[in-house]
Amino acid sequence: MILAIESSCDDSSIAVMEIKRKKLLFHKKISQELEHAKYGGVVPELASRLHAEALPKILQETKEFFPKLKAVAVTNAPGLSVTLQEGVMMAKALSIALNIPVIAVNHLIGHIYSLFIEKEEIKPMMVLLISGGHTKIVNFNGIENICEIASTLDDSFGESFDKCAKMLGLNYPGGPEIENLALKGNNTVALPLPLKNSPDIKFSYSGLKNAIRLAIEEQKYKKEDIAASFQQKAIEHLVFMSKRAIKKYRPRNFAIVGGASANKKVREEFEKLSKQFNFKLFYPEMKYTSDNAAMIARAGVELYKKGKFTDYKHLDVMPRVEFGKC
C-alpha cells in the first residue's frame, strides 16, 4: 500500500491506496474554507497552522495500514511553501519511522490522475487544468510524458472567480458563489473576450476582471447579471483557446480537471465542443475535483511502479514548477 499526503493549499488530506489493484482503502479530507472565508481568501500562515493540527489527527486513523505500507507519497510542488512543508515534514517522519521510501508528487499531475482513481490511466489525452492557482492545457501520454500547450499570462480561471466574487461582496470560495448567483441572472453586461485577436494559445483573465470592476462601479447592473455575464465570458475564453488547441492537435480524448472542473456550465460547453470535434470527454468524479490525497496516491502508484523515489534528506518543497513546452 501507499499512504499519500496532500497539503498544497487549504485542504488537509490523507489517503491509503493498494498498489496492485489501485483500490482506495482510506481517504479523508478536512477543509479550511470556513476559517479562510472571513479573510476573503487563503491566508498561508493560518493554513499552515491548521494543517499542523489536522494532518496528525487524520494520520491517527491510518495506523492499521502502517505494517503494509511500501512508500509514502506527498505533494511537494507546486503550492504554498508553508503549507507544502507541513505535508513534506510528515512524509519525512513516516519515511524514517517506518523505513519506507518517499515519492514526491507534482500536485498538477495529481489532478490529472484524479481521472484514474481506481481505474487504469487513459492515454494519450489532452487535459485542461482549471483551478484557483492554475489554468493550463497539457498533452498527457503517461506520468513521465506530459508537456504544456498553453497556460495563463496572469490570473487563473478559478482565481478570477474568487476575485470577481469578492468585488461583488460574495463569500469565499468564489467559484460556487458566482455559479449560483449566475443562475438568477442574464448575460446582459458587455464584456471583452480576452486575447481574441492574439494568434497564440494562451489564457488571460486580468482584463476581464478589470471590466467587471468597471461594471460594478457603474452601478447600473444587477449583481446576478454581472455574475452571469462574467461566468459566460470566462468560460467562452476557455472554450475559445481550447478550440484552438483541439484544432491543432486533434485529440481523441480530452479531460477537464481541477477544482473549477466542478462548474456545471463549463461541463455543458465542453460537451458541445466534444460533439463538434468528435472527441471523448472525461472529468473526475465530483468528490475528486478539488485538492485531495486520493489523486496523489493514484499518481504515487504510477511513480512507485517506475521506482521514482526521493531520499527524504533531499526532499524539498517547490512552490512553482512548470511542465516542458510541447
Secondary structure, 3 states (H helix, E strand, C coil): CEEEEECCCCEEEEEEECCCCCCEEEEEEEECHHHHHCCCCCCHHHHHHHHHHHHHHHHHCCHHHHHHCCEEEEEEECCCHHHHHHHHHHHHHHHHHHCCCEEEEEHHHHHHHHHHCCCCCCCCEEEEEECCCCEEEEEECCCCCEEEEEEECCCCHHHHHHHHHHHCCCCCCHHHHHHHHHCCCCCCCCCCCCCCCCCCCCECCHHHHHHHHHHHHHCCCCHHHHHHHHHHHHHHHHHHHHHHHHHHHCCCEEEEECHHHHCHHHHHHHHHHHHHHCCEEECCCHHHCCCCHHHHHHHHHHHHHCCCCECHHHCCCCCCCCCEEC
